[in-house]
Amino acid sequence: MCLGEPLRLMTVLSRCRSRALAIGWRFTGNRARPSISSGARVRFGPTRTGGSSTCNPSGSFPEQQSPSLGKLREYAAAFFQTEVKALPPVSVDTGGFTSRTNSMTRRRQILTEDVLRWLKGKLPADGFCLLAITMEDLYPEPSWNFVFGQASMTERVGIYSFARYDPAFYGEARGKDYQALLLRRSVKVLTHETGHMFGLAHCVHFACVMNGSNHLQESDRRPLHLCPVCLRKLQFSVGFDVVNRYRDLARVDEQAGFADEARWLSRRLAKIQPAGQ
């Protein structure tokens, strides 16, 4: 994200219930155990009268180095069963964000807390949450090397970077399917971090897109889909039809080249749909 270049934003329009089940990590010694808080009176989801999700891209998105913004918007709309709008780019200069040069990569990074603080006052009146996306690297605090993204569960804003999803970031050769890999990694962080704004904390139950990760290899092991526990929480929050959501996601996955995920969704549909439908 070079100063003077725009921030790219998206907003999610949705209808959602006002209560949700929040499950996070509670650390006891070296083991992570789920910590459950049910029925919290926190508005994790949009009201049923309206709301949207907005995405604001930040910095340049070179065609050969970045995911398709149209495909990101379409995937998020199917995943959350909401309307997603892309907003006009916003100049990073207006934010005055703290930056540093990473000692390992020698690349500039932007402090996520500054971006989140700035986004809080930019959420559209008809939006449920506001997402900023960038191809520049991020860090959450001085002691951290980097972070893929960060979101606030209560303020409904988030910032995500897709920089480290391009093999060229690490000086590696791009394979013939690198753009599909870049898109897969990008929709994964987009849905994971946005999931936090819908009341989903890190999942410790099953293989799930909401599993926590500390590095790229760990992130790559996560599936794109939600586990049954997190699916139920999101469905409770938004109120969508699970069968329709699976159908929409299967179509988007097929178009994106995520054949494994499309097959998984087809198997789930075969299990839950009445015969002949």
N, C-alpha and C positions, 0 to 999 in steps of 0.2 A: 504494500500500500504506500505509494509515494505521495508525499505531501502535495496537495494541489490536484490529485486525482480523486475521482468520486467514490463515495461509499454506496454500495448497492443494498437496497432494503426490500424486504417482502413483508406483507401483512397477511395474517390469517383471519378470514371471516368465518365465523362459526356460531352454532348454537350449542350451548353446553350447560349442564347442571352446575349448581353452585357448591356442591359438596363432592369430595373425592376421598379416596383412601391413599394415604401417603406412606410408602415403605422406603426406608433408607438403610444405610449401613451403620451398625453400632459396633465399635471395635472393643473387644475384650482380649487383652493380651495381644497375641499375633493373629487371632482369628476374627474374621468378620461375620457378624450375625445380624439377621434382619431386625430392624427396629420398626414397630408398627404403630401408626397413629391413625385411627379410623374416625371418619365423620368430622374431620377438621373443618371448622367454619371459615375456610379460606377459598376464595373464588379461583379455583384451578382451571375452570373451563368457561367458555363463552356462554352468555345467556341464550336461551332459545329464541329471543327476539332478534338476534342478529350478532354480528361480530365477524372479524376477518383476521387472516394472518397475512402480514406484509413482509416482503423481503426487499432489502436495500443492498445492492452490490456495492462493495467498497474497493476502489482501485481498479486497475485494468484487468480485463478477462480475455487474454489472447486466445484465439480460437483453438490453437493447437495445444494449449497448455492448461485449459480450464474446462470445467463441465458446462454443458448447455444449460443456460438459465431457464429456458423453456421447459426442458426435461425435469429440472429440479422442481419447478413450480408444479408441473403436472404430477410428479411423484408425491410431493407433499400433500396435494389436494386429495389424491386417492388414499394415502396413508391415514390422514386425519379426517377424511370425509368432510372437508371444509372447502370453502372458496379461498384461494390464495392469490394475492395480487402482488405484482412487481411494481415498486415505486421508482420514480426517477432517481438517478444517481445523486448523491450529496457529496459536496467537497469535504475532504478530510480536514482541510485547513480550518473549517468552522469549529471543529471539536477541540483543537489544541491538545491532542492525545500524547501521552508520554511514550517515547520510543527508546530503543537501545539496539546495539549491535550484538547479536548472539556470538559468544566467544568460540563456539564450535563450528557454526556454519558460516560465520562472518556476514550473515544476512540481517537486515533490519527487522525488528519485531515491534509490535504495537501492544501496549498494556491493555488487557481486556477490561479491567475495572473502569478505566477512563471511558471506554466506548459504551459500556453498560450504563454508566452514570449519564452519559450524554443522550442515550436512546430513551431513557425514562420519560423525558419531556417531549418525545417525538411520536409517541404511539397515537395513531389516528383514532378519532372518536368512534369509528365503526369497526375498529380492529380489536381482536382478542390479544394478539401478540405481535411484536415487531422484531424481525430478524435482520441482522446485518451480516453480509457475506463478503469475503475477500480472498484474494489469492496471495496475500502477504502473511507472513508468519506472526504468531501471537504468543504472549506469555501472560500468566495471571498474577504473578508477583515476582520480585527479584530473585527469590531462592529457587524458582522453577526454571527448567531449561526451555520448555515450550508447553503449549496446550493446543489441542485441536479446536476447541471451542469452549464457550462458557455461557450459561444462561441463568437467569434468576427465576425461581419458581413463583415468587410473590410479585415481582415487578413486571413479569411477562415480556422481557426483552432478552435478546441473545446475540452473540457474535460468533461466527464460525469461520475458520480458515481452511481452504482446500489446498494450500501450498504444498504440504508434505505428502499429498496423495499422488503427485506426479513423480515417477521414478527419477526423472532428471534432477529433482531437488537434491537427491543424494549422490548425484554424479553417475547414476546407473543408466544403462541403455534402455530406451523405451521399446517394449515388445510390440508386436503387431496389433495386439488387443489392448494397448495401454489406455486408450480413451474409454473403453468399457470399464476397465479397472478404476480409472479416475472417477467415472460417474458412479460406480458402485460405492466406492469409498466416500464420495461426497454426499450421496443420499443417505448413507448410513450415519454420518455425523449430523446431518441436517435433521433427520428424524429423531435421533438419540437426544440431541440437545433441545429440540423443540418439545420432545416428550416430557422433559423436566417441567416445562411451562404448563403442561396439562396435568401436573401432579404426579408424574412417574419419577421415582428416584431410581438409583441403580438396582438392578435386579440380581438377586442371589438364589433364585429358585431353579431356573432352567437356562438352556442356551437361548439367548434373547438379545435383540438389538439394544436393549436397555442395560446389558451387562456393562460394568465399568471396565476401563482399559487404561494402561499406563504407557503403552507404546504401540507402534503401527502393527506389529505382528499380532499382538493381542487383539487389537481392533479388527484386523482382518479375519480372525477366527469367529467373530460374532456373526450370526445370521442377519438378514435384513428384516426378518419378521419378529413380531412380538410373541412371547410365550403366553400360555393360557391365562396366567395370573395378571400380567400387564395388559393383555388384550381386554380382559374383563374390566379392569380399572379405567382404561381409556373409553371403552364402550359405555360404562356407567357415567363418565364425565361428559361425553359428547352425545350419546344417545343414538348412535348409528345402527344400521342393520348389518350384522356380521357377515351374512351371505353376500350382500351387495358390496361390502367393503372388500371381501376376498375376490370377488369377480373383477372389481375395478383394479385392484392391485395386480392380479394375475395378468390382466390385459397390459398394464403399464410395464410390468416386469418382462413380459414377452417382447414388447416393442423395444425395451432397453437392452435386450440380449441377456437378461438374467434368467436363463432357462432353468437353472436349479431351483430358484425361488418360485418361478411359475409352476413347476411340477409340484413343489411342496404345497402351494396354495390349492392346486387342483386336487391333490389328495385330501386336503382338509375339506374342500367343498364336497367331495364324494362321500365323506363321512357324515356331514351335517345336513346335506340337502335331502329332502324327501325323494324317493325313487321316481325317475321320470322327469324331474325338473332340472 
